[in-house]
Amino acid sequence: MPIKLDSNDEFLPVTPGTNAHELLAVLLEHPEMGFTPKELAEMTDVPPSSFHKTLALIRETGLVRPVDSYCTAAEDFAAYRIADGVSFQCIDSGYCHS
């Protein structure tokens, strides 16, 4: 199945279209940043009734880590995602555009 190389959202370890997927996607767009739960809620369409439960769930998986009162993507997960994106870009530029 073909993949879109400029977006790796399909490879998040959560089901696309879920609240967890949306939260992780926002955190991975800004791996160098930490966000308060309130900021994350404002940046996503996750319903307020399930926001804190979803955030707690992805924290438990180790994909999100708390830093004081902020949340950020886990360092190893963010690094993997960045390296994965760079790899796909290199493949695309080196082999797909001759």
C-alpha positions as CSV (number, residue, x, y, z in Angstrom):
1,M,0.0,0.0,0.0
2,P,1.5,3.4,-0.9
3,I,2.2,5.9,1.8
4,K,2.4,9.7,1.7
5,L,6.0,10.6,2.5
6,D,5.5,14.1,3.9
7,S,3.2,12.8,6.7
8,N,3.9,9.8,9.0
9,D,0.7,10.0,11.0
10,E,-0.3,6.5,9.7
11,F,2.6,5.1,11.7
12,L,1.6,6.3,15.1
13,P,1.1,3.4,17.5
14,V,-2.5,4.3,18.0
15,T,-5.5,4.0,15.7
16,P,-5.9,6.9,13.2
17,G,-9.0,8.9,13.9
18,T,-8.9,8.4,17.6
19,N,-8.5,11.0,20.3
20,A,-5.1,9.5,21.3
21,H,-4.0,9.7,17.6
22,E,-4.9,13.4,17.5
23,L,-3.1,14.2,20.8
24,L,0.1,12.4,19.7
25,A,0.1,14.0,16.3
26,V,0.0,17.5,17.9
27,L,2.9,16.6,20.3
28,L,4.9,15.2,17.5
29,E,4.5,18.2,15.3
30,H,6.4,20.1,18.0
31,P,8.7,17.6,19.6
32,E,10.8,20.3,21.2
33,M,7.9,21.9,23.0
34,G,5.9,21.1,26.2
35,F,2.2,21.9,26.4
36,T,-0.2,22.2,29.3
37,P,-3.2,20.0,29.2
38,K,-5.3,23.2,28.6
39,E,-3.1,24.2,25.6
40,L,-3.4,20.7,24.1
41,A,-7.1,20.7,24.6
42,E,-7.3,24.0,22.7
43,M,-5.1,22.7,19.9
44,T,-7.2,19.6,19.3
45,D,-10.8,18.6,18.7
46,V,-10.7,16.0,21.5
47,P,-14.0,16.4,23.4
48,P,-13.5,17.8,26.9
49,S,-15.3,14.8,28.4
50,S,-12.6,12.4,27.3
51,F,-9.5,14.6,27.1
52,H,-8.0,13.9,30.5
53,K,-8.7,10.1,30.2
54,T,-7.1,10.0,26.8
55,L,-4.0,12.0,27.9
56,A,-3.6,9.7,30.9
57,L,-3.9,6.6,28.7
58,I,-1.1,7.8,26.3
59,R,1.0,8.8,29.3
60,E,0.7,5.2,30.7
61,T,2.0,3.8,27.3
62,G,5.2,5.9,27.7
63,L,4.6,7.8,24.4
64,V,4.0,11.1,26.3
65,R,6.0,12.2,29.3
66,P,5.1,14.8,31.9
67,V,7.6,17.6,32.5
68,D,6.3,19.6,35.6
69,S,2.8,20.6,34.5
70,Y,3.6,20.2,30.8
71,C,3.3,17.3,28.4
72,T,5.7,16.4,25.6
73,A,6.3,13.5,23.3
74,A,8.6,10.9,25.0
75,E,12.2,11.7,23.8
76,D,12.9,8.3,22.3
77,F,9.6,8.2,20.5
78,A,10.0,11.8,19.2
79,A,13.6,11.0,18.0
80,Y,12.4,7.9,16.3
81,R,9.6,9.8,14.5
82,I,12.1,12.6,13.4
83,A,14.6,10.0,12.1
84,D,11.8,8.1,10.3
85,G,10.6,11.3,8.6
86,V,14.2,12.2,7.5
87,S,14.7,8.7,6.2
88,F,11.5,8.9,4.1
89,Q,12.5,12.3,2.7
90,C,16.0,11.0,1.7
91,I,14.4,8.0,0.0
92,D,11.9,10.2,-1.8
93,S,14.5,12.7,-2.9
94,G,17.1,10.1,-3.9
95,Y,15.0,7.5,-5.6
96,C,11.6,8.9,-6.6
97,H,12.7,12.1,-8.4
98,S,15.2,11.1,-10.9
